[in-house]
């Protein structure tokens, strides 16, 4: 099978991960901008980070046969530094409208503060003006209230619910998200968010419509193979292949394809690896012979 | 307060410093008191790591802890390291702490700080003049992913109780539960419970149960008398089916909600000696936040 992991932070992952993902059938990813584990102190750090998401990281993924899309946004934690947030919003449009940026994200609430809400509204307005999908990060603490409030704010800002992906749902929030008409994404983390077993139960109960599975793998303990592993478990537990394909490929493509930034025909074609290519004279190789056209198994 | 704090911290740290480190400290304090630029101030805070261990605890005795409480209610240096104490002395050596230049220098120090420096800076905040000036910064500390830094903000200091608004306070407490930092060490939990905090805690309990995961035992500290019917039902469920640690903590929770009669009913049914012991103590009135601290002494194998 082929998979689309629509939430993964590849800048925090290794080339071993890229190889394993490609071997497991991951064909495409969305890398949303997030925080880096500690707060940035100057707008220049954001410029370089956004630039790497639309530049080097996309190249690096392609070297392993994986199509890399990204979402650009100011995350909720750093939205609390309002002086810095204002500077970030000055430069954000220069990156958010670049080719291959499929959403504004990941944005939302962390502590549900007024500063976070102002940043959320600003970015939702930007997305609406530019007809872009939105990737929502729902908070770890007070999640349900955070999601309910996010959905309300989105409604008030005129966001089309079909353009809204609410991530990190769980059993307690899935009804709120689906009832609002938004896409309900689930992050498969073994410990803090969802495990594959729980995901199977959710898909059994709700079916595949508007449900999306992702890994959100980052610099923490997480698994870049969450999506293929969860798909395998769903099949093993008797969920039909069509539904599995919807939640691990089709729905993400549908949601983020609304940006007009995904060439579906190119994505459907068998990926071609050419590691002789360079990015600003840089290669992912360290003296190894380049792989060319070795094909990526499906 | 600053000079009393300085004197106590100096007495706590000095036994842990070699003679050349003591000499360095004397020189650095004198230099800072005389006025240094922000870069030099930051460099001295960093250099402290070359003169004191980051793992050695200052280990205050009961008299020193009582003195700390006298200096500032809610300040408890029990878990301070020698290195944090050394850095605190450097910060407190500034003579301009009450002025704009002092606040700016402290803010600069935060901006360039590594993990250990952050721990020391957050721990000393409450001891500075007009601590409320640093409320945004302390909120930033609560958003950290580093457990040591979070605990320096949240635990053993009166800072959150005195200077956090309700959103920051509730988030701080729920984050303690979420990351399993010792909530009972957050000064003033019992003084600042609310219906909103209880609601957040009960939502978290529902979320954990939906995910078939155990409820963190300190969550039951967050209800107090504000849990209502929903809180009672959630506590009773924990007492009926939770693990030893969860049942013991829920017993405290039920006592805090004033449900002594219900608690006696559970006592009749409870067979586990550890839980019975905590039930009895709770019925006896020992159910303040420090009583939750006693639960951490339940051996993991029994919990």
Interface residues (C-beta under 8 A of the other chain):
Chain A: X37 X38 X39 X41 X77 X80 X81 X110 X111 X112 X113 X140 X141 X142 X143 X144 X145 X170 X171 X172 X194 X195 X198 X220
Chain B: X111 X136 X139 X140 X142 X143 X144 X145 X146 X167 X168 X171 X174 X175 X178 X200 X203 X204 X206 X207 X210 X211 X212
